[in-house]
């Protein structure tokens, strides 16, 4: 437990020392403060991720990997994959992972059962590097399964691409940061905060930019939306009423909506059905 706490403290300090200076130097939303509303809730999500939920996700992935290996039906296919050049193996794992998580992400906005867990990530009305960690553990585990399932089926040794995993994790936090930087071609390769912030906009029926990192899936399936250059005036969050506390956000997806106003003081009314998510309806760019 001591090692876990030390790892969490180290991670929090490192992340803060990297992303807070970026948000101070190149803020996308000038009026958004570091000590904003509900930042404490987001720090609790960050703490939960590093102390508990990341370990749970890793346990699930390792268990699935063991089951696939024990099954043995893919052994010949995996041996063929292993004979490929390392660079090609990495590229296959990353592209297939991007494709799988893109469609899982779209499904999470389309189907109520998945949305109940994914909505937690969208409840933040102030998106920054801390809010990037606001993620229900069920949604987090399923997302990690979607990203890593292709690599598991390919028999890929994830220990050999740990540096890629770390980089992609840091970039996933970066695209949530309150930063406006001219990324040039890097934005098309890895995604940009401007594009991902639009995904968090409070626009029913205007959901776009589903790619967690590289936006090639959004371009391919015509769900990419740039938004107006420099326009950061739109509201963020979701139109539905939702619990705001950390325990409430963890428990609410498991409970009938009719119980929420009684159990969670932050809920004052049932959501208007007209504001619920609709299938993607943005004009591609």
N, C-alpha and C positions, 0 to 999 in steps of 0.2 A: 504493500500500500504506500509505503514511503517513497518508493521509486516512481509510482504512478503520480503522486502529488508533486514530486520534484519535476517530472516530465511535463505535467500540466503548467506549473509555474514558469518553467523555462520556455515552453511554447507560447504562453500568454505574453511574456516579456518580449520575446523575439518578434512575434506578430505585431505587437503594439509599436515596437521601435521601428518597424518597417513601414506599416500602413498609416499610422497616425501622422508621421511627417509628410507622406505623400498627400494625404487628405488636407493637411494644413497648407502645403505649398501649391497644390493644384485642385482646389475644391470645385466640384461640379455644381453644388448647391451652396452658395455663399452663406446663407443663414443657418445652415444645419450645424449645430454644435456637437462637440464630442459627448458631453454629458446631456444627451437628449432624453426625451421621454422613453421609457421602457428599455433603456440601455442596460439596466440591472438584470432584466429578464434575459436579454441576449447574452450577458456574461454567464448567467446560470446555464444557458444552453451550451455555451462554449465549455464551461466546466464539466457538464454532464458528458459532452462528447469525448473529451480527453480522458476523463476518469472512468467512464463506464461504456458509453455506446460505441465508440470506435473498437473497443475490445470485443464487444458483442458481435459487431459486423465481421471482424476478423475471424472470430470463432465460427460463425456461420459459413464464411467463405472457405475456411480450411476444412470444415466438415463436408461441404459439398465437393471440394476437391478430392477428399479421401473417398467419398462415395463413387465419384466418377472413375477414379483410379481402380477401386475395388471391382467395379462393374466390368472393366476390361474390354468392353466392346469397341472402344475408340483407340485402343493401343496401337494398332497398325496405322491408323490415320495420324495419330499423334507422333509416331516415329517418322512419318513422312514429313510432317511439319517441322520436326526438330532438325531434319537434314537441310532445311533451307538456310540461307544466310541470315545471320542474327538480325540485321537491319530489316529484312523483309518480315521476319517473325514479329518484331516490334510494331511495324507498320500495320500488319494484319490485326494484331490484338487491339491496337489503338483505334483503328478505323471501325472495326466491328463493334468495339465497346461504345464508340460514339454513336453508331447507328442504333444499337440496342437501347441505350439510355435516352436517346432522342424520342423513340417511339414510346418508351415507358413514361417519359415526361409528358408527352402529349396525352397519353392515356390517363395520367394523373389529373389532368385538367378536364378530362372528358367524362370520366366515370365517378359517380358520387362516392363509392367505397374508397377509391384511391384518393380522391380529392379531400376527404375528411382528414387524412393524415398530411397530405402535401400542403393543404391550406395553411398549416401552421407556419411554413416557411414564408408565406405571402402576407401574413398578418402584420408584419412590421411596416409602419408608415414612414420610417426613416431608414433607408438602405445604406449600409456602410460595411466595413470589414467585420465589425462585431456582429451585425445582423446576418451575415453570411452563415453563422453557426446556428441560427434559429431553424431547427429542423427536427421534426418528430423522429424518434429513433426507429419507428416502423418504416417511415418514408426513407430514412437514411440507410437502413439495412437493405431494403428493396432496391434502392438506387445503386448501392454498391454491388448487389447481385447482378443488376442489369449491365453495369459497366464491365464487370469481371467475368461474367458467364462465358462470353466468347473465348477469352483467354484460357479459362478452365477447360472448356471443351477441346481447345487446341492443344492442351497439355503444356501450356506455357509455364515456365519457371518464373514466378513473379519476383523472386529474390534478385534475379539478374536485371530487372528493370526498376528497381526501387527508386533510382534517381528520377526516372520519368514520372513515377507515381507522386513523389514529393513535389516535383515541379508543377504537375497538373493540379495538385491540391492547393499549392500557393496561388496559382493563377485563378483557381475557382474562387478563392477569397478575394483576389484583386478585382475580378469583374463585378463584385458586389460593392466595392469601395466607392466612397464619395469623391471620385477623382475624375478629372477631365484631362487626358493626356493625348497628344497626337501620336498614335501608335503606328500609323502608316500601314504597310503590308502585314505587320504583326497582328493587327486587329482582325484581318481576314483569316489568319492562320490559327490564332488562339482565342478570338473573341475579344470584345471590348466592354468596359463598364457602361458606356453610353448605350450600347445595344441591350445589355442585360438589364439595365435599370428600366428600360421600356417594358421588359417582360414583367416587371413588378408594378407597372402602372395600374391604377384603379380604373380600368376601362372594361366593363362587362362586354364580352363578345369581341374584344380587341386583343386577344392573347396572341403573342408572337414570340419569336426568338427562343425556341425551346432547347436549342443545343446548349448543353451545360458548358462546353468549352468551345472547341472549334466549330465555327458556324456553317461548315460546308453542308450539313444536313438541312439547315434552314434554307440555304440557297437552292439545294436540290429539290426539296419538297415545297418550295414557294411559301415559306412561313417567316421569311426574314423581313424585318421592318426597321428602318433606320431611325425614324422619328425626325422631327425638325432639328436641324443643327443648332446646338446651343440652347434649345428650349428645354429647361428643366423645371417648368412651372407646374407640371401635371402632378396630381396626387398619387400617392402610392398606398398599397394595402389591398384589402378586399372589401367589397360592399356588404358582405354578410356580417352580422353581429357575431363576435367571437370572444371567448375568455382571453384575458390579457395576462394572467399570472402564469408562472412557469408550471406549477402543478395543474392548473386548469387547462393549459394547452396540451399537456401530456395526457390528461384523462378524457377531455371532451370528445375526441374522435371515437372513443369506445362507447359513448353513452347516447341515448336518444336525444335529439335536439329539444324535445319538449321538457327535458329535465334541466337544461342549461340555465334558464333564468332563476331556478330555485337553488342551484348548486354554486353558480358563479356570479358574484355581485356585479361583475363588469358587464354582464348581459342584461340588456333592458328590453329587448324585443326580438321576436322571431325574424329571421331574414325574409326579405321580400322575394318571393319566387322569381319575380321579373329581373332580379339582379344576379341570379345565379349564373355560373359560367355557361357560355354557349360554345359550340364548335368554332374553331378558328375562322375569323372572318375579316382578316386584315388584307389590305392590298399589298402584294409582294413588291419588293423593290430590288 
